[in-house]
């Protein structure tokens, strides 16, 4: 069932805002756990070869205890509207920025892991109010930014252990059409959020103006016996050029431990991460460090306050377990097509590619052509492909201006 909004005057938003507020006792418990952190030995890890370096993690934890201010972060979030609804029994939190322009269209932005809804914070204002940010008011969006179910404030999920990306797409369709009353809308996403958005463009293309994503993966990405292995168990070819081999190994190292643990044993991992805030921070921090385009300095992309705010959104909602379970469910409940037409994703699609994720042997100048000519390229009705030298996995956070420009271009003439 869907939680029905109260009747409202024509044109009014149909829900009542609920600001974010974390109880004091949750923050007190966090402080106690941080103070009691038991630190492992980490000899020989000055170069981060073995993973997160203890000295830097202790520096972050000390900052968490002595300087970080969650209430300030909470106030920044509450500058926007926040709502909570239940869709098919699933709790859904979303942040909203009303569009400012002659005819804003609704836009739903979907994040992935270890993202939070707040990773969209840098693009929400220019998308909603382009006239105030050097853009054309005619390109305004009414911006909806949900917490992925099982992430952040879209919790708890004790009765829905099977949620995955294509089931979330069904929830988003119900949210945007049945709950919020839109006949058509726009969608964008990155990471697993790009798969959700791609599934919307596959199953619900008639409801969409277009979609814009941060990668162009096939929706079968997590299908199969070795979904936890980017190579599918295939050996690296002996004749691969040295530079391409080095690039391939770097990509494997970046994602292998993450995918294997999340797909194969998420619950086992979750016990430690749920009990220890320092442990949870370490697990997430490694991804923020290795996946962002930071030149060896993560704080050039995420300040200490940024890192801890995103970590807090996981911690205060006890969301780490249900967030990582999503990966296993993407594999356990494989994607199946809703139709057999080509391209599989029929909605007009824009894609932003970034240099930090260039495939082995492919330069930024070659990226668009490489994708368009690939099997993945055949899956999408792509109308706007753009590649940037700069930028890592967290595109709207790392290169927000370029993401906004790319997204606007996708929707021009498609409103």
WOGI-V876119 format. One record per residue. N is the residue number from 1. PSI is psi in whole degrees, 0 to 359 (none if undefined). D_FIRST is the distance of its C-alpha to the first C-alpha in Angstrom with 2 decimals. Layout:
n;psi;d_first
N;PSI;D_FIRST
N;PSI;D_FIRST
This chain:
n;psi;d_first
1;166;0.00
2;134;3.80
3;119;6.71
4;134;8.92
5;158;12.53
6;150;15.39
7;139;17.64
8;161;20.44
9;155;23.72
10;127;23.97
11;346;24.14
12;151;23.02
13;135;20.47
14;8;17.28
15;161;16.87
16;129;19.39
17;148;21.14
18;100;21.30
19;154;24.50
20;134;24.96
21;119;27.00
22;128;27.94
23;148;29.49
24;324;33.24
25;331;33.08
26;319;31.19
27;325;34.00
28;317;36.65
29;320;35.39
30;313;35.42
31;315;39.00
32;317;40.14
33;320;38.77
34;319;40.41
35;331;43.67
36;12;43.67
37;130;43.02
38;121;45.26
39;137;46.54
40;161;47.49
41;146;50.79
42;39;50.57
43;140;54.15
44;15;54.90
45;27;51.63
46;332;53.10
47;7;52.22
48;19;48.57
49;323;49.35
50;4;47.45
51;203;44.40
52;131;43.76
53;131;47.06
54;323;47.31
55;316;49.43
56;320;46.90
57;319;43.98
58;323;46.05
59;317;46.80
60;318;43.10
61;319;42.39
62;319;45.38
63;320;44.08
64;318;40.66
65;324;42.51
66;335;45.12
67;330;44.03
68;140;40.35
69;98;38.51
70;323;34.74
71;327;34.69
72;318;36.31
73;319;33.69
74;318;30.94
75;321;32.70
76;319;32.89
77;321;29.14
78;1;28.60
79;346;30.73
80;166;27.50
81;141;24.29
82;141;21.56
83;154;17.93
84;127;15.14
85;170;11.41
86;124;8.38
87;117;6.52
88;39;4.60
89;2;6.62
90;126;9.52
91;131;11.83
92;121;13.33
93;141;16.66
94;150;18.54
95;146;21.98
96;140;22.95
97;111;26.35
98;142;26.55
99;145;28.71
100;104;32.26
101;177;33.76
102;330;34.10
103;68;30.87
104;143;28.72
105;148;26.01
106;140;22.84
107;123;23.35
108;128;21.04
109;125;23.20
110;127;22.17
111;178;24.43
112;212;25.32
113;138;27.26
114;55;29.21
115;168;28.03
116;171;26.05
117;334;24.53
118;347;27.99
119;347;29.76
120;1;28.85
121;327;30.63
122;344;33.81
123;349;32.36
124;311;29.83
125;310;32.54
126;330;34.54
127;322;31.52
128;324;30.30
129;69;33.82
130;329;36.20
131;331;38.87
132;357;39.38
133;35;39.77
134;12;42.26
135;189;39.86
136;121;39.13
137;336;36.72
138;347;35.71
139;22;33.97
140;147;31.63
141;147;28.00
142;107;25.22
143;125;24.49
144;122;21.13
145;93;21.73
146;155;18.85
147;126;19.64
148;135;18.72
149;130;16.08
150;355;18.40
151;154;21.06
152;232;22.37
153;2;20.13
154;60;16.83
155;165;17.45
156;169;17.50
157;46;15.84
158;333;17.17
159;9;14.33
160;67;13.91
161;357;17.55
162;11;17.23
163;138;16.10
164;187;18.65
165;321;19.52
166;336;18.18
167;327;14.69
168;324;14.81
169;320;15.88
170;319;12.68
171;317;10.86
172;321;13.73
173;317;13.50
174;320;10.00
175;311;11.42
176;326;14.63
177;305;13.81
178;318;10.64
179;310;10.89
180;349;14.67
181;19;15.59
182;137;18.06
183;328;19.26
184;154;21.22
185;172;21.64
186;157;23.81
187;146;23.12
188;156;25.48
189;162;25.64
190;162;28.09
191;223;28.39
192;334;25.20
193;334;23.64
194;327;25.93
195;319;24.38
196;313;20.84
197;320;22.47
198;321;24.43
199;322;21.44
200;316;19.97
201;340;23.44
202;305;23.45
203;329;20.17
204;37;19.41
205;326;23.01
206;342;22.77
207;356;20.40
208;140;22.88
209;315;26.27
210;177;27.32
211;157;26.75
212;130;29.12
213;167;29.29
214;9;31.68
215;168;32.45
216;58;32.33
217;153;31.33
218;147;30.39
219;351;26.78
220;10;28.39
221;319;29.80
222;5;28.33
223;152;28.80
224;171;31.76
225;339;33.78
226;45;35.16
227;343;32.35
228;357;33.72
229;115;37.03
230;331;37.37
231;353;40.34
232;22;38.68
233;3;41.70
234;139;44.21
235;157;47.46
236;129;48.65
237;140;51.19
238;331;54.78
239;12;55.79
240;133;53.16
241;149;54.97
242;318;55.37
243;318;53.39
244;323;50.43
245;316;50.63
246;320;50.61
247;318;47.58
248;316;45.68
249;321;46.54
250;318;45.44
251;319;42.00
252;314;41.74
253;327;42.78
254;326;40.27
255;345;37.22
256;307;38.35
257;320;37.85
258;307;34.52
259;316;33.04
260;314;34.68
261;317;33.53
262;325;29.90
263;321;29.52
264;329;31.71
265;55;31.35
266;322;28.78
267;320;28.41
268;314;32.20
269;324;32.62
270;332;29.90
271;313;31.85
272;319;34.70
273;331;32.75
274;332;30.53
275;330;33.67
276;113;35.97
277;326;35.27
278;320;38.47
279;318;37.40
280;317;34.01
281;318;35.86
282;316;38.35
283;317;35.82
284;320;34.05
285;320;37.37
286;323;38.90
287;320;36.30
288;326;36.79
289;311;40.52
290;337;40.75
291;341;38.07
292;157;39.15
293;83;42.30
294;1;44.23
295;26;47.77
296;3;47.91
297;95;46.85
298;331;43.15
299;357;43.79
300;345;44.82
301;314;41.14
302;118;39.40
303;168;41.30
304;318;41.14
305;321;38.87
306;311;36.54
307;316;36.48
308;328;35.76
309;314;33.07
310;320;31.04
311;320;31.82
312;324;30.83
313;327;27.32
314;312;26.96
315;310;28.97
316;343;27.64
317;5;24.05
318;48;25.25
319;356;23.60
320;322;26.37
321;310;25.23
322;336;21.66
323;317;23.08
324;338;25.74
325;333;23.62
326;321;22.07
327;313;25.44
328;323;25.60
329;331;22.15
330;330;23.30
331;319;26.07
332;327;24.59
333;82;21.85
334;150;24.04
335;138;23.17
336;142;23.45
337;149;24.11
338;346;21.94
339;170;25.25
340;20;28.97
341;159;30.25
342;142;32.33
343;156;31.94
344;316;28.81
345;102;27.43
346;335;28.15
347;140;27.16
348;132;30.37
349;129;30.71
350;145;32.82
351;135;33.75
352;122;35.68
353;148;37.91
354;150;39.81
355;325;43.15
356;344;42.19
357;20;40.08
358;135;42.59
359;161;42.88
360;130;46.20
361;4;49.01
362;124;47.07
363;168;48.12
364;320;46.13
365;333;48.27
366;351;47.28
367;313;43.59
368;312;42.24
369;321;44.48
370;316;43.78
371;312;40.03
372;328;40.40
373;356;42.69
374;170;40.60
375;322;38.13
376;322;35.39
377;327;36.61
378;338;36.09
379;337;32.35
380;144;31.86
381;70;32.65
382;132;34.45
383;353;35.95
384;96;36.94
385;128;38.16
386;137;39.89
387;137;41.55
388;141;42.82
389;318;45.47
390;162;43.90
391;143;40.53
392;206;38.68
393;330;35.18
394;66;33.76
395;307;34.65
396;345;33.17
397;321;34.67
398;319;37.99
399;64;38.82
400;320;36.51
401;319;38.86
402;322;39.10
403;314;35.36
404;315;34.89
405;315;37.71
406;314;36.39
407;315;32.88
408;319;34.32
409;322;36.54
410;322;33.69
411;355;32.05
412;128;35.34
413;6;35.49
414;27;31.82
415;none;30.20
